[in-house]
Amino acid sequence: MWGSAFSGPQTEGTFLEDGKSASNWDHWFSLEKYRFFNQQRCLNDFYHRYQEDIKIARELNFNSLRTSIQWSRLIPDGKTINPKGVEFYNNVINEMLKNNFKPIINLFHFDMPYWA
């Protein structure tokens, strides 16, 4: 396999959008912005541009992509499934398959929902 990896907290680029709740990364950012590059939560926007990012990976001749599930997007309150989160991850996986990628899904990338 030849590919790349996308980490949800590092690439999705959204905060509390479409039902996502805060994660431990979001909480850490609120406490210590100076520890983040340019004091920005995320410099990518995979959430809105995943089709373009997957196309770029195809142009690089990758055949596999790994992404991670953000549980704060999928189950924002720990009890209720977020339909927008399910739709997003389904769309990402379908786009990978459409582009002949082997999707690899990471279930935990040090990104936990943060309920204060």
Buried (B, 14 or more C-beta within 10 A) or exposed (E): EEBBBBBBBBBBBBBEEBBBBBBBBBBBBEEEEEEBEEEEBBEBBBBEBBEEBBEEBBEEEBEBBBBBBBBBBBBBEEEEEBEBBEEBBEEBBEBBEEBEBEBBEBEEBEBBBBEE
